[in-house]
Amino acid sequence: MGSLVDELRLREAAARAEADRLRARMQESAEELERAEEQVTRLVIAREEVTRILEGPVRAEPPAGEPGVFVPRPGSPVGAVTVPAWQEGADAAVLPRPYQDLLEVAADAGRTLRAGEFAAVAGLPGDKAEAEGPRSRLKLLAARGWLAAEPGGLFALPGHRGNAAEPGR
């Protein structure tokens, strides 16, 4: 009977080792996915910025002898901070509407969400390409302190939020 128990212990140890090996592979894959998603986000932001730049500001003609002044085209975000850093007492009403909407989704969910879930709740098409716009906004909100980014591409309201995440409060 001792040999059967020993065999079971050996098999248990082998199963644990295999589970540990698979966990390590999952962690590596999650990190690779995070890096790939970050690259996609940077490229989306770069493309959006290049598009804005190509739409370009209007260059005002300076009076004689003065350097040129850039005057943003009406409605252009050039020269304006569209997503300010979060500060104590900050209200989401200072954010552009699409960013406010994402904060509302986070507040309503009460849990971490992926960019695709944010997009679905916001009524955007569910394909992966359509989630890139919200993902870049979510990452910007996280970088500015309005949201907390968690491993695996998850986002949620950070603990400092209080009622500030709800526009109009």
mmCIF file of the C-alpha atoms, coordinates in Angstrom:
data_MODEL
# 
_entry.id   MODEL 
# 
loop_
_atom_site.group_PDB 
_atom_site.id 
_atom_site.type_symbol 
_atom_site.label_atom_id 
_atom_site.label_alt_id 
_atom_site.label_comp_id 
_atom_site.label_asym_id 
_atom_site.label_entity_id 
_atom_site.label_seq_id 
_atom_site.pdbx_PDB_ins_code 
_atom_site.Cartn_x 
_atom_site.Cartn_y 
_atom_site.Cartn_z 
_atom_site.occupancy 
_atom_site.B_iso_or_equiv 
_atom_site.pdbx_formal_charge 
_atom_site.auth_seq_id 
_atom_site.auth_comp_id 
_atom_site.auth_asym_id 
_atom_site.auth_atom_id 
_atom_site.pdbx_PDB_model_num 
ATOM 1   C CA . MET A 1 1   ? 0.000   0.000  0.000   1.00 0.00 ? 1   MET A CA 1 
ATOM 2   C CA . GLY A 1 2   ? 2.910   2.348  0.649   1.00 0.00 ? 2   GLY A CA 1 
ATOM 3   C CA . SER A 1 3   ? 3.947   2.217  -2.979  1.00 0.00 ? 3   SER A CA 1 
ATOM 4   C CA . LEU A 1 4   ? 0.480   3.362  -4.140  1.00 0.00 ? 4   LEU A CA 1 
ATOM 5   C CA . VAL A 1 5   ? 0.564   6.351  -1.774  1.00 0.00 ? 5   VAL A CA 1 
ATOM 6   C CA . ASP A 1 6   ? 4.092   7.153  -2.955  1.00 0.00 ? 6   ASP A CA 1 
ATOM 7   C CA . GLU A 1 7   ? 2.951   6.956  -6.581  1.00 0.00 ? 7   GLU A CA 1 
ATOM 8   C CA . LEU A 1 8   ? 0.055   9.331  -5.814  1.00 0.00 ? 8   LEU A CA 1 
ATOM 9   C CA . ARG A 1 9   ? 2.483   11.776 -4.157  1.00 0.00 ? 9   ARG A CA 1 
ATOM 10  C CA . LEU A 1 10  ? 4.736   11.664 -7.206  1.00 0.00 ? 10  LEU A CA 1 
ATOM 11  C CA . ARG A 1 11  ? 1.782   12.297 -9.520  1.00 0.00 ? 11  ARG A CA 1 
ATOM 12  C CA . GLU A 1 12  ? 0.545   15.108 -7.267  1.00 0.00 ? 12  GLU A CA 1 
ATOM 13  C CA . ALA A 1 13  ? 3.991   16.739 -7.365  1.00 0.00 ? 13  ALA A CA 1 
ATOM 14  C CA . ALA A 1 14  ? 4.086   16.386 -11.159 1.00 0.00 ? 14  ALA A CA 1 
ATOM 15  C CA . ALA A 1 15  ? 0.601   17.921 -11.465 1.00 0.00 ? 15  ALA A CA 1 
ATOM 16  C CA . ARG A 1 16  ? 1.625   20.823 -9.215  1.00 0.00 ? 16  ARG A CA 1 
ATOM 17  C CA . ALA A 1 17  ? 4.754   21.388 -11.285 1.00 0.00 ? 17  ALA A CA 1 
ATOM 18  C CA . GLU A 1 18  ? 2.687   21.387 -14.487 1.00 0.00 ? 18  GLU A CA 1 
ATOM 19  C CA . ALA A 1 19  ? 0.183   23.843 -12.944 1.00 0.00 ? 19  ALA A CA 1 
ATOM 20  C CA . ASP A 1 20  ? 3.065   26.110 -11.876 1.00 0.00 ? 20  ASP A CA 1 
ATOM 21  C CA . ARG A 1 21  ? 4.584   25.914 -15.372 1.00 0.00 ? 21  ARG A CA 1 
ATOM 22  C CA . LEU A 1 22  ? 1.237   26.825 -16.952 1.00 0.00 ? 22  LEU A CA 1 
ATOM 23  C CA . ARG A 1 23  ? 0.736   29.718 -14.508 1.00 0.00 ? 23  ARG A CA 1 
ATOM 24  C CA . ALA A 1 24  ? 4.150   31.081 -15.460 1.00 0.00 ? 24  ALA A CA 1 
ATOM 25  C CA . ARG A 1 25  ? 3.283   30.789 -19.175 1.00 0.00 ? 25  ARG A CA 1 
ATOM 26  C CA . MET A 1 26  ? -0.041  32.556 -18.553 1.00 0.00 ? 26  MET A CA 1 
ATOM 27  C CA . GLN A 1 27  ? 1.775   35.384 -16.755 1.00 0.00 ? 27  GLN A CA 1 
ATOM 28  C CA . GLU A 1 28  ? 4.263   35.706 -19.635 1.00 0.00 ? 28  GLU A CA 1 
ATOM 29  C CA . SER A 1 29  ? 1.400   35.707 -22.157 1.00 0.00 ? 29  SER A CA 1 
ATOM 30  C CA . ALA A 1 30  ? -0.489  38.329 -20.153 1.00 0.00 ? 30  ALA A CA 1 
ATOM 31  C CA . GLU A 1 31  ? 2.614   40.524 -20.101 1.00 0.00 ? 31  GLU A CA 1 
ATOM 32  C CA . GLU A 1 32  ? 3.115   40.067 -23.860 1.00 0.00 ? 32  GLU A CA 1 
ATOM 33  C CA . LEU A 1 33  ? -0.544  40.935 -24.435 1.00 0.00 ? 33  LEU A CA 1 
ATOM 34  C CA . GLU A 1 34  ? -0.180  44.039 -22.255 1.00 0.00 ? 34  GLU A CA 1 
ATOM 35  C CA . ARG A 1 35  ? 2.838   45.159 -24.296 1.00 0.00 ? 35  ARG A CA 1 
ATOM 36  C CA . ALA A 1 36  ? 1.029   44.527 -27.591 1.00 0.00 ? 36  ALA A CA 1 
ATOM 37  C CA . GLU A 1 37  ? -2.071  46.421 -26.407 1.00 0.00 ? 37  GLU A CA 1 
ATOM 38  C CA . GLU A 1 38  ? 0.130   49.301 -25.249 1.00 0.00 ? 38  GLU A CA 1 
ATOM 39  C CA . GLN A 1 39  ? 1.757   49.414 -28.692 1.00 0.00 ? 39  GLN A CA 1 
ATOM 40  C CA . VAL A 1 40  ? -1.657  49.458 -30.384 1.00 0.00 ? 40  VAL A CA 1 
ATOM 41  C CA . THR A 1 41  ? -2.784  52.253 -28.077 1.00 0.00 ? 41  THR A CA 1 
ATOM 42  C CA . ARG A 1 42  ? 0.321   54.321 -28.815 1.00 0.00 ? 42  ARG A CA 1 
ATOM 43  C CA . LEU A 1 43  ? -0.199  53.847 -32.548 1.00 0.00 ? 43  LEU A CA 1 
ATOM 44  C CA . VAL A 1 44  ? -3.886  54.821 -32.301 1.00 0.00 ? 44  VAL A CA 1 
ATOM 45  C CA . ILE A 1 45  ? -2.975  57.950 -30.352 1.00 0.00 ? 45  ILE A CA 1 
ATOM 46  C CA . ALA A 1 46  ? -0.204  58.771 -32.826 1.00 0.00 ? 46  ALA A CA 1 
ATOM 47  C CA . ARG A 1 47  ? -2.591  58.351 -35.770 1.00 0.00 ? 47  ARG A CA 1 
ATOM 48  C CA . GLU A 1 48  ? -5.226  60.523 -34.070 1.00 0.00 ? 48  GLU A CA 1 
ATOM 49  C CA . GLU A 1 49  ? -2.645  63.221 -33.290 1.00 0.00 ? 49  GLU A CA 1 
ATOM 50  C CA . VAL A 1 50  ? -1.254  63.186 -36.831 1.00 0.00 ? 50  VAL A CA 1 
ATOM 51  C CA . THR A 1 51  ? -4.796  63.509 -38.166 1.00 0.00 ? 51  THR A CA 1 
ATOM 52  C CA . ARG A 1 52  ? -5.373  66.520 -35.900 1.00 0.00 ? 52  ARG A CA 1 
ATOM 53  C CA . ILE A 1 53  ? -2.067  68.070 -36.932 1.00 0.00 ? 53  ILE A CA 1 
ATOM 54  C CA . LEU A 1 54  ? -2.806  67.563 -40.612 1.00 0.00 ? 54  LEU A CA 1 
ATOM 55  C CA . GLU A 1 55  ? -6.143  69.319 -40.099 1.00 0.00 ? 55  GLU A CA 1 
ATOM 56  C CA . GLY A 1 56  ? -3.838  71.919 -38.629 1.00 0.00 ? 56  GLY A CA 1 
ATOM 57  C CA . PRO A 1 57  ? -4.095  75.287 -36.980 1.00 0.00 ? 57  PRO A CA 1 
ATOM 58  C CA . VAL A 1 58  ? -4.574  78.408 -39.007 1.00 0.00 ? 58  VAL A CA 1 
ATOM 59  C CA . ARG A 1 59  ? -1.463  80.578 -39.032 1.00 0.00 ? 59  ARG A CA 1 
ATOM 60  C CA . ALA A 1 60  ? -2.311  84.178 -38.391 1.00 0.00 ? 60  ALA A CA 1 
ATOM 61  C CA . GLU A 1 61  ? -0.261  86.721 -40.246 1.00 0.00 ? 61  GLU A CA 1 
ATOM 62  C CA . PRO A 1 62  ? 1.747   88.686 -37.705 1.00 0.00 ? 62  PRO A CA 1 
ATOM 63  C CA . PRO A 1 63  ? 2.043   92.437 -37.803 1.00 0.00 ? 63  PRO A CA 1 
ATOM 64  C CA . ALA A 1 64  ? 5.254   93.569 -39.488 1.00 0.00 ? 64  ALA A CA 1 
ATOM 65  C CA . GLY A 1 65  ? 8.323   92.736 -37.448 1.00 0.00 ? 65  GLY A CA 1 
ATOM 66  C CA . GLU A 1 66  ? 6.547   90.392 -34.959 1.00 0.00 ? 66  GLU A CA 1 
ATOM 67  C CA . PRO A 1 67  ? 6.924   86.626 -34.862 1.00 0.00 ? 67  PRO A CA 1 
ATOM 68  C CA . GLY A 1 68  ? 4.058   84.474 -36.153 1.00 0.00 ? 68  GLY A CA 1 
ATOM 69  C CA . VAL A 1 69  ? 1.291   83.325 -33.817 1.00 0.00 ? 69  VAL A CA 1 
ATOM 70  C CA . PHE A 1 70  ? -0.603  80.079 -34.149 1.00 0.00 ? 70  PHE A CA 1 
ATOM 71  C CA . VAL A 1 71  ? -4.349  80.466 -33.825 1.00 0.00 ? 71  VAL A CA 1 
ATOM 72  C CA . PRO A 1 72  ? -6.189  77.179 -33.419 1.00 0.00 ? 72  PRO A CA 1 
ATOM 73  C CA . ARG A 1 73  ? -8.923  76.384 -35.910 1.00 0.00 ? 73  ARG A CA 1 
ATOM 74  C CA . PRO A 1 74  ? -12.355 76.675 -34.218 1.00 0.00 ? 74  PRO A CA 1 
ATOM 75  C CA . GLY A 1 75  ? -13.121 73.472 -32.337 1.00 0.00 ? 75  GLY A CA 1 
ATOM 76  C CA . SER A 1 76  ? -9.508  72.318 -32.580 1.00 0.00 ? 76  SER A CA 1 
ATOM 77  C CA . PRO A 1 77  ? -7.911  70.965 -29.396 1.00 0.00 ? 77  PRO A CA 1 
ATOM 78  C CA . VAL A 1 78  ? -4.571  72.545 -30.373 1.00 0.00 ? 78  VAL A CA 1 
ATOM 79  C CA . GLY A 1 79  ? -3.281  74.677 -27.515 1.00 0.00 ? 79  GLY A CA 1 
ATOM 80  C CA . ALA A 1 80  ? -5.828  73.345 -25.022 1.00 0.00 ? 80  ALA A CA 1 
ATOM 81  C CA . VAL A 1 81  ? -5.482  70.687 -22.372 1.00 0.00 ? 81  VAL A CA 1 
ATOM 82  C CA . THR A 1 82  ? -8.463  68.466 -23.026 1.00 0.00 ? 82  THR A CA 1 
ATOM 83  C CA . VAL A 1 83  ? -7.914  66.091 -20.105 1.00 0.00 ? 83  VAL A CA 1 
ATOM 84  C CA . PRO A 1 84  ? -6.468  67.839 -17.067 1.00 0.00 ? 84  PRO A CA 1 
ATOM 85  C CA . ALA A 1 85  ? -4.821  65.875 -14.285 1.00 0.00 ? 85  ALA A CA 1 
ATOM 86  C CA . TRP A 1 86  ? -7.156  64.833 -11.481 1.00 0.00 ? 86  TRP A CA 1 
ATOM 87  C CA . GLN A 1 87  ? -6.848  66.891 -8.292  1.00 0.00 ? 87  GLN A CA 1 
ATOM 88  C CA . GLU A 1 88  ? -8.579  66.693 -4.954  1.00 0.00 ? 88  GLU A CA 1 
ATOM 89  C CA . GLY A 1 89  ? -12.056 68.161 -5.402  1.00 0.00 ? 89  GLY A CA 1 
ATOM 90  C CA . ALA A 1 90  ? -11.902 67.901 -9.205  1.00 0.00 ? 90  ALA A CA 1 
ATOM 91  C CA . ASP A 1 91  ? -15.218 67.450 -10.983 1.00 0.00 ? 91  ASP A CA 1 
ATOM 92  C CA . ALA A 1 92  ? -15.561 65.343 -14.136 1.00 0.00 ? 92  ALA A CA 1 
ATOM 93  C CA . ALA A 1 93  ? -17.452 68.237 -15.720 1.00 0.00 ? 93  ALA A CA 1 
ATOM 94  C CA . VAL A 1 94  ? -14.041 69.700 -16.681 1.00 0.00 ? 94  VAL A CA 1 
ATOM 95  C CA . LEU A 1 95  ? -13.542 66.769 -19.065 1.00 0.00 ? 95  LEU A CA 1 
ATOM 96  C CA . PRO A 1 96  ? -14.803 66.496 -22.632 1.00 0.00 ? 96  PRO A CA 1 
ATOM 97  C CA . ARG A 1 97  ? -18.089 64.574 -22.874 1.00 0.00 ? 97  ARG A CA 1 
ATOM 98  C CA . PRO A 1 98  ? -16.601 61.298 -24.213 1.00 0.00 ? 98  PRO A CA 1 
ATOM 99  C CA . TYR A 1 99  ? -14.307 61.126 -21.178 1.00 0.00 ? 99  TYR A CA 1 
ATOM 100 C CA . GLN A 1 100 ? -17.164 61.950 -18.802 1.00 0.00 ? 100 GLN A CA 1 
ATOM 101 C CA . ASP A 1 101 ? -19.136 59.090 -20.368 1.00 0.00 ? 101 ASP A CA 1 
ATOM 102 C CA . LEU A 1 102 ? -16.312 56.651 -19.651 1.00 0.00 ? 102 LEU A CA 1 
ATOM 103 C CA . LEU A 1 103 ? -16.153 57.784 -16.022 1.00 0.00 ? 103 LEU A CA 1 
ATOM 104 C CA . GLU A 1 104 ? -19.931 57.326 -15.732 1.00 0.00 ? 104 GLU A CA 1 
ATOM 105 C CA . VAL A 1 105 ? -19.624 53.778 -17.066 1.00 0.00 ? 105 VAL A CA 1 
ATOM 106 C CA . ALA A 1 106 ? -16.895 53.057 -14.500 1.00 0.00 ? 106 ALA A CA 1 
ATOM 107 C CA . ALA A 1 107 ? -18.993 54.535 -11.682 1.00 0.00 ? 107 ALA A CA 1 
ATOM 108 C CA . ASP A 1 108 ? -22.091 52.584 -12.712 1.00 0.00 ? 108 ASP A CA 1 
ATOM 109 C CA . ALA A 1 109 ? -20.158 49.315 -13.075 1.00 0.00 ? 109 ALA A CA 1 
ATOM 110 C CA . GLY A 1 110 ? -18.557 49.498 -9.645  1.00 0.00 ? 110 GLY A CA 1 
ATOM 111 C CA . ARG A 1 111 ? -15.891 47.010 -10.783 1.00 0.00 ? 111 ARG A CA 1 
ATOM 112 C CA . THR A 1 112 ? -12.954 46.772 -13.160 1.00 0.00 ? 112 THR A CA 1 
ATOM 113 C CA . LEU A 1 113 ? -13.800 46.663 -16.860 1.00 0.00 ? 113 LEU A CA 1 
ATOM 114 C CA . ARG A 1 114 ? -11.904 46.077 -20.101 1.00 0.00 ? 114 ARG A CA 1 
ATOM 115 C CA . ALA A 1 115 ? -11.964 48.655 -22.884 1.00 0.00 ? 115 ALA A CA 1 
ATOM 116 C CA . GLY A 1 116 ? -14.311 46.438 -24.895 1.00 0.00 ? 116 GLY A CA 1 
ATOM 117 C CA . GLU A 1 117 ? -16.785 46.409 -22.013 1.00 0.00 ? 117 GLU A CA 1 
ATOM 118 C CA . PHE A 1 118 ? -16.635 50.202 -21.786 1.00 0.00 ? 118 PHE A CA 1 
ATOM 119 C CA . ALA A 1 119 ? -17.254 50.386 -25.547 1.00 0.00 ? 119 ALA A CA 1 
ATOM 120 C CA . ALA A 1 120 ? -20.207 47.991 -25.336 1.00 0.00 ? 120 ALA A CA 1 
ATOM 121 C CA . VAL A 1 121 ? -21.844 49.915 -22.490 1.00 0.00 ? 121 VAL A CA 1 
ATOM 122 C CA . ALA A 1 122 ? -21.265 53.169 -24.383 1.00 0.00 ? 122 ALA A CA 1 
ATOM 123 C CA . GLY A 1 123 ? -23.119 51.660 -27.361 1.00 0.00 ? 123 GLY A CA 1 
ATOM 124 C CA . LEU A 1 124 ? -20.112 51.407 -29.680 1.00 0.00 ? 124 LEU A CA 1 
ATOM 125 C CA . PRO A 1 125 ? -19.722 48.450 -32.047 1.00 0.00 ? 125 PRO A CA 1 
ATOM 126 C CA . GLY A 1 126 ? -18.201 45.474 -30.262 1.00 0.00 ? 126 GLY A CA 1 
ATOM 127 C CA . ASP A 1 127 ? -15.332 44.669 -32.622 1.00 0.00 ? 127 ASP A CA 1 
ATOM 128 C CA . LYS A 1 128 ? -11.779 44.959 -31.349 1.00 0.00 ? 128 LYS A CA 1 
ATOM 129 C CA . ALA A 1 129 ? -10.837 47.858 -33.631 1.00 0.00 ? 129 ALA A CA 1 
ATOM 130 C CA . GLU A 1 130 ? -13.695 49.986 -32.272 1.00 0.00 ? 130 GLU A CA 1 
ATOM 131 C CA . ALA A 1 131 ? -12.436 49.437 -28.702 1.00 0.00 ? 131 ALA A CA 1 
ATOM 132 C CA . GLU A 1 132 ? -9.130  51.190 -29.500 1.00 0.00 ? 132 GLU A CA 1 
ATOM 133 C CA . GLY A 1 133 ? -10.590 54.706 -29.284 1.00 0.00 ? 133 GLY A CA 1 
ATOM 134 C CA . PRO A 1 134 ? -12.073 54.116 -25.817 1.00 0.00 ? 134 PRO A CA 1 
ATOM 135 C CA . ARG A 1 135 ? -8.912  52.230 -24.786 1.00 0.00 ? 135 ARG A CA 1 
ATOM 136 C CA . SER A 1 136 ? -6.725  55.226 -25.651 1.00 0.00 ? 136 SER A CA 1 
ATOM 137 C CA . ARG A 1 137 ? -9.104  57.525 -23.750 1.00 0.00 ? 137 ARG A CA 1 
ATOM 138 C CA . LEU A 1 138 ? -9.110  55.129 -20.770 1.00 0.00 ? 138 LEU A CA 1 
ATOM 139 C CA . LYS A 1 139 ? -5.319  55.054 -20.729 1.00 0.00 ? 139 LYS A CA 1 
ATOM 140 C CA . LEU A 1 140 ? -5.198  58.845 -20.863 1.00 0.00 ? 140 LEU A CA 1 
ATOM 141 C CA . LEU A 1 141 ? -7.708  59.065 -17.987 1.00 0.00 ? 141 LEU A CA 1 
ATOM 142 C CA . ALA A 1 142 ? -5.553  56.604 -16.029 1.00 0.00 ? 142 ALA A CA 1 
ATOM 143 C CA . ALA A 1 143 ? -2.375  58.544 -16.806 1.00 0.00 ? 143 ALA A CA 1 
ATOM 144 C CA . ARG A 1 144 ? -4.043  61.726 -15.531 1.00 0.00 ? 144 ARG A CA 1 
ATOM 145 C CA . GLY A 1 145 ? -5.353  60.057 -12.342 1.00 0.00 ? 145 GLY A CA 1 
ATOM 146 C CA . TRP A 1 146 ? -9.076  59.918 -13.175 1.00 0.00 ? 146 TRP A CA 1 
ATOM 147 C CA . LEU A 1 147 ? -9.041  56.108 -13.473 1.00 0.00 ? 147 LEU A CA 1 
ATOM 148 C CA . ALA A 1 148 ? -6.867  53.324 -12.152 1.00 0.00 ? 148 ALA A CA 1 
ATOM 149 C CA . ALA A 1 149 ? -5.315  50.973 -14.703 1.00 0.00 ? 149 ALA A CA 1 
ATOM 150 C CA . GLU A 1 150 ? -4.897  47.425 -13.502 1.00 0.00 ? 150 GLU A CA 1 
ATOM 151 C CA . PRO A 1 151 ? -2.911  44.549 -15.002 1.00 0.00 ? 151 PRO A CA 1 
ATOM 152 C CA . GLY A 1 152 ? -4.560  42.809 -17.913 1.00 0.00 ? 152 GLY A CA 1 
ATOM 153 C CA . GLY A 1 153 ? -5.985  45.962 -19.497 1.00 0.00 ? 153 GLY A CA 1 
ATOM 154 C CA . LEU A 1 154 ? -8.581  46.592 -16.785 1.00 0.00 ? 154 LEU A CA 1 
ATOM 155 C CA . PHE A 1 155 ? -9.750  50.015 -15.632 1.00 0.00 ? 155 PHE A CA 1 
ATOM 156 C CA . ALA A 1 156 ? -11.755 51.190 -12.615 1.00 0.00 ? 156 ALA A CA 1 
ATOM 157 C CA . LEU A 1 157 ? -12.327 54.262 -10.522 1.00 0.00 ? 157 LEU A CA 1 
ATOM 158 C CA . PRO A 1 158 ? -9.521  54.774 -7.997  1.00 0.00 ? 158 PRO A CA 1 
ATOM 159 C CA . GLY A 1 159 ? -10.296 55.080 -4.313  1.00 0.00 ? 159 GLY A CA 1 
ATOM 160 C CA . HIS A 1 160 ? -9.835  58.886 -4.217  1.00 0.00 ? 160 HIS A CA 1 
ATOM 161 C CA . ARG A 1 161 ? -12.866 59.498 -6.393  1.00 0.00 ? 161 ARG A CA 1 
ATOM 162 C CA . GLY A 1 162 ? -15.834 60.068 -4.076  1.00 0.00 ? 162 GLY A CA 1 
ATOM 163 C CA . ASN A 1 163 ? -18.613 61.751 -6.099  1.00 0.00 ? 163 ASN A CA 1 
ATOM 164 C CA . ALA A 1 164 ? -16.226 63.593 -8.396  1.00 0.00 ? 164 ALA A CA 1 
ATOM 165 C CA . ALA A 1 165 ? -16.566 60.938 -11.117 1.00 0.00 ? 165 ALA A CA 1 
ATOM 166 C CA . GLU A 1 166 ? -20.195 61.764 -11.664 1.00 0.00 ? 166 GLU A CA 1 
ATOM 167 C CA . PRO A 1 167 ? -20.577 64.829 -13.890 1.00 0.00 ? 167 PRO A CA 1 
ATOM 168 C CA . GLY A 1 168 ? -22.522 67.668 -12.444 1.00 0.00 ? 168 GLY A CA 1 
ATOM 169 C CA . ARG A 1 169 ? -21.807 66.822 -8.819  1.00 0.00 ? 169 ARG A CA 1 
# 
